[in-house]
Amino acid sequence: MSLMKKRGDKAPGKLALRGIEKVDRFIAVASGKGGVGKTTVAVNLALALSKKGLRVGLLDADVYGPSIPVMLGLQARSMGEAGMLVPPKRFGMEVMSVGFLIEDDQPVIWRGPMVSKAITEFLGKVRWGELDYLVVDLPPGTGDPSITISRALPRAGVIIVTTPQAVALADVRKAVAMFRKLDKPILGVVENMAYFSCSHSDEKIPIFGSGGGESLSREFDIPLMASLPISMELRESGDSGMPLVTAQPESPISQLFGDLADQVTTYRNSVT
């Protein structure tokens, strides 16, 4: 099933985004570079918000690497209805991904304008229900997809995911500058893979360095919302299609995601 519009349709910037008319707030989860665990944060944050009784949707806008279907164990194919796509549900959440529209081994070979057009249709031609939050997993970097979504989404706040590494922080600075130029409020930063705790010791081992998230928080005057450890359980739960917040809701890391969700709801009134 193709997301591409027929010739003669309106340009993406003029498309009436009626698909998101019933969405109250948007949380864009972004990163300056790939490989920092952005999607893991987006999935578990969405589930943590849902567990608080909120109506939540999850949009996999990382069109080049749509991994949310795997992480949620969701193999559904989106169905069309009256010219709109109907998002399947998993764990009580509405979910949409380009992964539902292509075969598992089919690559997405789209240039920037095609990607922007597809993402716009994810917002305008998907029948999202009445949601308190739509969590949007952005592609890494500062390219066309992130710009398109930032310009299209009203009432959106941004969470930046990074690791403590200097190379990750350098790219995060560019992402922060981009979102601020687009007048999108940055709710805070999540430092992933902040440390590793061995089962035989209480020592926290900073495999990728330390203090990066705190440094970024001070530099840009944005909150450090969470520091998440390297965790086999977190990785295994994502691979199994049963994210940690659902599989082990009482685990310490699940509690960190719960705290992150609390912060997101606290910042609700600051997102306009």
Secondary structure, 3 states (H helix, E strand, C coil): CCCCCCCCCCCHHHCCCHHHCCEEEEEEEECCCCCCCHHHHHHHHHHHHHHCCCCEEEEECCCCCCCHHHHHCCCCCCEEECCEEECCEECCEEEEEHHHCCCCCCCCCCCHHHHHHHHHHHHHCECCCCEEEEEEECCCCCCHHHHHHHHHCCCEEEEEEECCCHHHHHHHHHHHHHHHHCCCCEEEEEECCCCEECCCCCCEECCCCCCHHHHHHHHHCCCEEEECCECHHHHHHHHHCCCHHHHCCCCHHHHHHHHHHHHHHHHHHHCC
